[in-house]
Amino acid sequence: MSARATGMRSGRWTVLQGQLRDRPSLVLVGVLLLLVLVIGVTRPGTVGPTWVANTILFAAPLGIVAAGQTLVMLTAGIDLSVAAVMTAAAYVAASQSYFGSIRAVILALAVGLVVGLLNGIGVAIFRVQPLIMTLGMGLVVSGVLLVYSLKVSPEGPPNVPDIVRTLGSGKVLGFVPNSALLWGAIATIVIVGLRQTGYGRLIYAIGDNPVACRLAGVRGWLVQLVTYVICGFLAAVAGLVLTGAINGADLSLGDVYLLPSVAAVVIGGTSIYGGNGGYAGTLVGALILTVLSSLFTLLDAPDPLKQILYGAIVVLLAAVYVRTAGDTG
């Protein structure tokens, strides 16, 4: 009887292992729920509809910028200019709001498109290493923005356009953040696009084996170019959502999103070598990082301790996820 019970437990564990290998994102969902439970236990009454809405509201900018980062990393690239683009888009929108909300938003999005295009040209056509190209472009954007902030002469201090404020901090039915709806729409497009379109399949193919794609006649450079443009555009959108959420803009607004935008992707299971992963995991990764930050704030942890724990947990989660997903091998 004991042997039979042991065998049944072993069989159930084997089934569970198989399910985790087939659906490694379940590990991330479990971690997310565990963090929420910890918050609920350490600060009773904190977790509720308002907390959930606010968590999603502040996770939206990270989730949106990480969507573009996911696409780029699937091609075996990386974009280190996204934080500068977020800042530039937000500042341009705020400083141009006196000339009309529509103009301000268009110019802000144009910043992302132009930077993404330049990154794409450098990486896809001139074969500059993505890390070097995007890091340099991020520095260029930051420098240009500094000059712009000194030269521009608005009628007053930067003011967030009403449409951006509504997008970033407004809510539907008094509960659902508008930014969550936008994030949901972007997530749907990215997930479906990666799984169901030729462009999505090419992203995976190029990240997995660019040489084979080139020999097969695939215009890999064009796919890379478009991907970096999309990443720049999404970074600009994330910047608008962020500035709308906090109702302000400054020259360091997006700086704190650079490493988390990469961490969310890695935690979500996307390989830094490209060709493997997806946005569903990144989405949960962005929520985990946001909830983790909320937990540290509630515990009033010192900043050095926050950084140590944050980094250690990110590495641990990424290692566990990659190990779980890699066992499918």
C-alpha positions in Angstrom: 0.0 0.0 0.0 2.8 2.3 0.9 4.6 1.5 -2.4 1.4 2.1 -4.3 0.9 5.5 -2.6 4.5 6.4 -3.3 4.0 5.4 -6.9 0.9 7.6 -7.2 2.6 10.6 -5.7 5.5 10.0 -8.1 3.2 9.8 -11.0 1.4 13.0 -10.1 4.8 14.8 -9.7 5.8 13.5 -13.1 2.6 14.9 -14.6 3.1 18.2 -12.8 6.7 18.4 -14.2 5.4 17.7 -17.7 2.8 20.5 -17.4 5.4 22.9 -16.2 7.7 22.0 -19.1 4.9 22.4 -21.6 3.7 25.7 -19.9 6.7 27.3 -18.2 4.7 30.5 -17.8 2.8 28.8 -15.1 5.9 29.2 -12.9 5.8 32.9 -13.4 2.0 33.1 -12.6 2.7 31.1 -9.5 5.5 33.5 -8.5 3.2 36.5 -9.1 0.4 35.0 -7.0 2.9 34.2 -4.2 4.2 37.9 -4.2 0.6 39.1 -4.0 0.0 36.7 -1.1 3.1 38.0 0.7 1.8 41.6 0.4 -1.6 40.5 1.7 -0.1 38.8 4.7 2.5 41.5 5.6 0.1 44.4 5.1 -3.5 43.1 5.6 -6.1 45.0 3.7 -3.7 46.3 1.1 -4.6 43.9 -1.7 -8.0 44.9 -3.1 -9.6 46.3 -6.3 -7.9 49.7 -5.9 -4.4 48.1 -5.3 -4.9 45.9 -8.4 -5.9 48.8 -10.5 -3.0 50.9 -9.4 -0.6 48.0 -9.9 -1.7 47.5 -13.5 -1.6 51.3 -14.0 2.0 51.5 -13.0 2.9 48.2 -14.7 1.5 49.4 -18.1 4.5 51.6 -19.1 6.9 48.8 -18.3 4.8 46.2 -20.1 4.5 48.4 -23.2 8.2 49.2 -23.5 9.0 45.6 -22.8 6.8 44.5 -25.7 9.2 46.3 -28.1 12.2 44.9 -26.2 10.8 41.4 -26.6 10.5 41.7 -30.4 14.1 43.0 -30.6 15.5 40.4 -28.4 13.8 37.6 -30.3 15.9 38.7 -33.3 19.0 38.3 -31.0 19.3 42.1 -30.6 18.7 44.5 -27.7 17.6 48.2 -27.5 19.3 50.2 -24.8 17.8 53.5 -26.1 14.3 52.8 -25.0 14.6 54.7 -21.7 15.9 57.8 -23.5 13.1 57.5 -26.0 10.5 57.3 -23.3 11.9 60.4 -21.6 12.2 62.3 -24.9 8.7 61.4 -26.0 7.2 62.5 -22.7 9.1 65.7 -22.6 8.3 66.7 -26.2 4.7 66.0 -25.6 4.6 68.1 -22.5 6.6 71.0 -23.9 4.4 71.1 -27.1 1.1 70.8 -25.4 0.5 74.5 -25.7 0.3 74.1 -29.4 -2.4 71.4 -29.2 -2.7 67.9 -27.8 -2.8 66.2 -31.2 0.4 68.0 -32.4 2.1 67.1 -29.1 1.3 63.4 -29.4 2.3 63.2 -33.0 5.7 64.8 -32.4 6.2 62.5 -29.4 5.5 59.4 -31.4 7.7 60.7 -34.2 10.6 60.7 -31.8 10.2 57.0 -31.2 9.8 56.3 -34.9 12.9 58.3 -35.9 15.1 56.8 -33.2 13.9 53.3 -34.0 14.5 53.9 -37.7 18.1 55.0 -37.0 18.7 52.1 -34.7 17.3 49.8 -37.4 19.5 51.3 -40.1 22.6 51.0 -37.9 21.9 47.4 -36.9 20.3 45.9 -40.0 22.1 47.7 -42.8 25.5 48.8 -41.4 25.8 45.7 -39.1 26.6 47.7 -36.0 26.4 45.5 -32.9 22.9 46.2 -31.4 24.2 46.9 -27.9 26.7 49.5 -29.2 24.3 51.0 -31.7 21.4 51.5 -29.3 23.6 52.5 -26.3 25.1 55.2 -28.5 21.8 56.3 -29.9 20.4 56.5 -26.3 23.2 58.9 -25.4 22.6 61.0 -28.5 18.9 61.2 -27.7 19.6 62.3 -24.2 22.1 65.0 -25.4 19.7 66.3 -28.0 16.9 66.4 -25.4 19.1 68.4 -23.1 19.8 70.9 -25.8 16.1 71.0 -26.7 15.1 71.6 -23.1 17.4 74.6 -22.9 16.3 76.1 -26.3 12.6 75.5 -26.3 10.5 78.4 -25.0 7.0 77.2 -24.2 4.6 79.6 -22.6 5.2 78.0 -19.2 6.6 74.8 -17.6 6.0 71.5 -19.4 2.3 70.6 -19.2 1.0 67.1 -19.9 -1.7 67.2 -22.7 -5.2 66.4 -21.5 -5.4 63.4 -23.9 -2.2 62.0 -22.5 -3.3 62.5 -18.9 -6.5 60.7 -19.6 -4.7 57.9 -21.3 -2.2 57.5 -18.4 -4.3 58.0 -15.4 -7.9 57.9 -16.5 -10.2 54.9 -15.7 -13.2 53.3 -17.3 -16.1 52.6 -15.0 -14.1 54.2 -12.2 -11.9 51.1 -11.9 -10.2 49.8 -15.1 -7.2 52.0 -16.1 -7.3 53.3 -19.6 -3.6 52.4 -19.8 -4.6 48.8 -19.0 -6.9 48.7 -22.0 -4.1 50.1 -24.3 -1.7 47.6 -22.8 -4.1 44.8 -23.4 -4.6 45.8 -27.0 -0.9 46.0 -27.6 -0.3 42.7 -25.9 -3.0 41.0 -28.1 -1.5 42.4 -31.3 2.1 41.4 -30.3 1.1 37.9 -29.1 -1.1 37.2 -32.1 1.4 38.8 -34.5 4.2 36.6 -33.3 2.2 33.4 -33.5 0.0 33.9 -36.5 1.7 36.1 -39.0 4.6 35.7 -41.4 6.4 38.6 -39.9 6.3 36.9 -36.5 7.6 33.6 -37.8 10.4 35.5 -39.6 11.4 37.2 -36.3 11.8 33.8 -34.7 13.7 32.4 -37.7 16.1 35.3 -37.9 16.8 35.1 -34.2 17.3 31.3 -34.4 19.5 31.1 -37.6 20.2 34.3 -39.5 22.6 32.6 -41.9 20.0 30.0 -43.0 17.4 32.8 -43.5 19.9 34.7 -45.6 20.7 31.7 -47.7 16.9 31.1 -48.1 16.5 34.6 -49.6 14.8 36.1 -46.6 15.3 39.8 -46.3 16.4 39.6 -42.7 17.7 43.2 -42.7 14.2 44.5 -43.5 12.7 42.4 -40.7 15.3 43.8 -38.2 14.7 47.3 -39.5 11.0 47.1 -39.0 11.4 45.5 -35.6 13.6 48.4 -34.3 11.1 50.9 -35.6 8.3 49.2 -33.8 10.4 49.1 -30.6 11.1 52.8 -30.8 7.4 53.5 -31.4 6.3 51.4 -28.4 8.9 53.1 -26.2 7.4 56.5 -27.2 3.9 55.1 -26.4 5.2 53.9 -23.0 6.7 57.4 -22.3 3.3 59.0 -23.0 1.5 56.6 -20.7 4.1 57.2 -18.0 3.9 61.0 -18.2 0.2 60.8 -18.2 0.2 58.5 -15.1 2.4 60.9 -13.0 1.1 64.1 -14.7 4.6 65.5 -15.3 7.8 65.2 -17.3 11.5 65.7 -16.7 14.8 64.8 -18.2 15.2 61.6 -16.3 11.7 60.3 -16.5 12.3 57.0 -18.2 15.8 56.2 -16.8 14.5 53.7 -14.3 12.8 51.6 -17.0 16.0 50.6 -19.0 17.1 47.6 -17.0 13.5 46.5 -16.0 12.6 46.5 -19.7 15.3 43.9 -20.3 14.7 42.0 -17.0 11.0 41.6 -17.7 11.8 40.0 -21.1 14.5 37.7 -19.6 12.3 36.7 -16.7 9.5 36.0 -19.2 11.7 33.3 -20.8 12.9 35.1 -24.0 16.4 34.0 -24.8 19.0 36.7 -25.1 20.4 34.8 -28.0 17.1 35.2 -29.9 14.7 32.7 -31.6 13.0 31.5 -28.4 10.4 33.1 -26.1 7.4 35.3 -26.5 5.4 38.3 -25.1 3.1 36.3 -22.8 5.9 35.6 -20.4 7.2 39.2 -20.7 3.8 40.5 -19.7 3.8 38.4 -16.5 7.4 39.4 -15.9 6.4 43.1 -16.0 3.7 42.5 -13.4 6.1 40.5 -11.2 8.6 43.4 -11.2 5.9 45.9 -10.5 4.5 43.9 -7.6 8.0 43.3 -6.3 8.7 47.0 -6.3 5.4 47.6 -4.5 6.4 45.0 -1.8 9.7 46.7 -1.2 7.9 50.0 -0.8 5.4 48.6 1.6 8.2 47.1 3.7 10.0 50.4 3.7 13.3 48.6 2.7 16.4 50.8 2.4 17.4 51.6 -1.2 20.6 49.6 -1.2 18.7 46.5 0.2 16.1 47.0 -2.5 18.6 46.9 -5.3 20.3 43.8 -3.8 17.1 41.9 -3.4 15.7 43.1 -6.7 18.7 42.0 -8.6 19.0 38.7 -6.8 15.3 37.8 -7.4 15.5 38.8 -11.0 18.5 36.5 -11.6 16.8 33.7 -9.6 13.5 34.0 -11.5 15.3 34.1 -14.9 17.4 31.0 -14.0 14.4 29.0 -12.8 12.3 29.9 -15.8 15.0 29.2 -18.3 15.8 25.8 -16.5 12.1 24.9 -16.6 11.6 25.9 -20.2 14.9 24.4 -21.3 14.0 21.0 -20.0 11.6 20.7 -22.9 14.8 20.6 -25.0 
